C-alpha cells in the first residue's frame, strides 16, 4: 500500500522473542546461587593464597595434598608445594614427624600470611620425590617472583660458614649474590666449597633485617643432597702483582697475592701494597693486622680496571710489623701490661686506645669494645680476631638479618 511503512525486523521477531527468553531464564532461575560457598573446602595452594590475601575469607576450611619441600622445626618453618605453587606454614609449636619428600594431607583454616594456616594438621600419606625445581637466575629470585617455590639456582661459592648449626653459603653468578642456608650438612667442611661452582635446589623465601623489613631473598635447602658441585674450586691464580690485578679481567675465581698492609680502615678492610701499586681488601671476618704486616691474601677480585678490590678475602700474616711501627702511646693513659688489666676495662674506657705491652711473644694486648683484648698474633699464623668468626657470615651479620621465613605463597598468576 502506497505511503504505509513495511513492518520492522523487531516487529517480525517479537512473537518469537518472549517464548525463547523464557526457555533460557526458567532453567537458570531453578539453579542454586552461583556465588561461591563461603564454607567450601579449599583444596589447592593457589586457592589458599588467594583466601589468605583477603581478610574477608579468613577462616575458610582447607584440605589439600602436597609435598614437603622444607621442614625445620627449630625455626618453625614448613613449606608444602602442590601443582599450583608453594605455601609457607607456621607449625605453631607442633613438632610434626616430617621430612622433605613426604607427601602429606594438610588441613586447617585460612588466616594471616605469617601463619599460612590456622591450627594446621598434617598427615603423611607416603614418601615420594621432591618436585621438579624451577631453574632461575639470582636476579629473577630478587624480583620476589618465586616466593615459597622450589627452585634451582647456580653460582660460585664466595663464602661458606657454619651459623646456628646450619651451613650458610653465599653464591655469586657474576651479576648478583644470594644467601643459601643448608639444614643438614653432616660431614661437610665449609672451606672445601669456597670458590666451587655449584647448583643448589631449595625453597625461596624472604630475608628480613633486624627491624623485620624485607632485605631481599634467600634460599633454604634441606640437605647437601640438594647441593651439586659442578666444578670443584680451582687452584687460585698466583704470580700476579697488584698492578696486574687492576688490568687482568676477573674470571670469578680467587687469586693469591702478597704485599704489605699499608693502612687499616676497619677490622674487615685494609689497604694492601706492593712495589707496583695498592689495592683495597675486604675480608670475610675480622682480622688482627696492622700497618707494616707482611701478608698473603686469598680473595676474589672485583671492580672496574684500575678500581679493583679483593673481596671475601682470607689472609695469612707472613711477617709481623715491628712494634716500633705502632702509633706512639698516649701520655695521658696508663700502660696496660697484663691481659687481665685489659679485660677489666669498662666498655666506655675500652675505646680510648690505651697503650699496652704484654704476652710472651711481645705483642701488646689491644682493647676492643667491652674491654676484650684482641687475640695474640704470631707470625705465620692466620687466626681471625674473633675465635667464632668462622661460624658467622660477616657480610650479612652487619645488617643482622633475621631468619624469619617467607610469609607469602608462590606467585599467583
FENRA-V582313 format. One record per backbone hydrogen bond with DSSP energy under -0.5 kcal/mol. NH is the residue of the N-H (numbers start at 0). CO is the residue of the C=O. If there is no record, write none. Layout:
NH:CO / NH:CO
This chain:
3:0 / 11:7 / 12:8 / 13:9 / 15:12 / 16:12 / 17:13 / 19:15 / 20:16 / 21:17 / 22:18 / 23:19 / 24:20 / 25:21 / 26:22 / 27:23 / 28:24 / 29:25 / 30:27 / 39:36 / 41:60 / 47:43 / 48:44 / 49:45 / 50:46 / 51:47 / 52:48 / 53:50 / 54:52 / 56:53 / 57:54 / 58:109 / 59:56 / 61:107 / 62:41 / 63:105 / 64:42 / 65:103 / 66:80 / 67:101 / 68:66 / 68:78 / 69:78 / 71:76 / 74:71 / 75:72 / 76:71 / 77:88 / 78:69 / 79:86 / 80:66 / 81:84 / 84:81 / 86:79 / 88:77 / 89:114 / 90:88 / 93:90 / 95:93 / 97:95 / 100:67 / 101:98 / 102:125 / 103:65 / 103:101 / 104:122 / 105:63 / 105:103 / 106:120 / 107:61 / 108:117 / 109:59 / 110:115 / 114:111 / 115:111 / 116:114 / 117:108 / 120:106 / 122:104 / 124:102 / 125:102 / 127:100 / 133:149 / 134:132 / 135:133 / 135:151 / 140:136 / 141:137 / 142:138 / 142:139 / 143:140 / 144:139 / 147:203 / 148:145 / 150:148 / 150:201 / 151:133 / 152:199 / 154:197 / 155:171 / 156:195 / 157:169 / 158:169 / 160:167 / 161:389 / 162:160 / 162:165 / 165:162 / 166:181 / 167:160 / 167:165 / 168:166 / 168:179 / 169:158 / 170:177 / 171:155 / 172:175 / 177:170 / 178:216 / 179:168 / 180:218 / 181:166 / 182:180 / 182:220 / 183:221 / 184:182 / 187:184 / 189:187 / 191:188 / 192:189 / 193:189 / 193:190 / 194:156 / 195:192 / 196:230 / 197:154 / 197:195 / 198:227 / 199:152 / 200:225 / 201:150 / 202:219 / 203:148 / 204:217 / 206:215 / 207:401 / 208:212 / 209:398 / 211:208 / 214:206 / 215:206 / 217:204 / 218:178 / 219:202 / 220:180 / 220:218 / 223:183 / 225:222 / 226:223 / 227:198 / 227:225 / 228:226 / 229:196 / 229:227 / 230:196 / 233:194 / 236:253 / 244:240 / 245:241 / 246:243 / 247:243 / 254:298 / 255:236 / 256:296 / 258:294 / 259:272 / 260:292 / 261:259 / 261:270 / 262:270 / 264:262 / 264:268 / 265:268 / 268:265 / 269:280 / 270:262 / 271:269 / 271:278 / 272:259 / 273:276 / 278:271 / 279:307 / 280:269 / 281:309 / 282:267 / 283:312 / 286:266 / 287:382 / 288:286 / 291:260 / 292:289 / 293:318 / 294:258 / 294:292 / 295:315 / 296:256 / 297:313 / 298:254 / 298:296 / 299:310 / 300:252 / 300:298 / 301:308 / 305:245 / 306:303 / 308:301 / 309:279 / 310:299 / 310:308 / 312:281 / 313:297 / 315:295 / 316:380 / 317:293 / 317:315 / 318:293 / 324:321 / 325:322 / 332:329 / 335:354 / 336:334 / 341:337 / 342:338 / 343:339 / 344:341 / 348:345 / 349:345 / 350:346 / 351:348 / 352:349 / 356:335 / 361:358 / 363:361 / 366:364 / 367:371 / 370:367 / 371:368 / 372:370 / 373:365 / 379:316 / 380:377 / 384:285 / 385:285 / 386:384 / 388:385 / 390:387 / 391:388 / 393:283 / 393:391 / 395:392 / 396:392 / 397:393 / 398:395 / 399:395 / 400:395 / 401:207 / 409:85 / 412:410
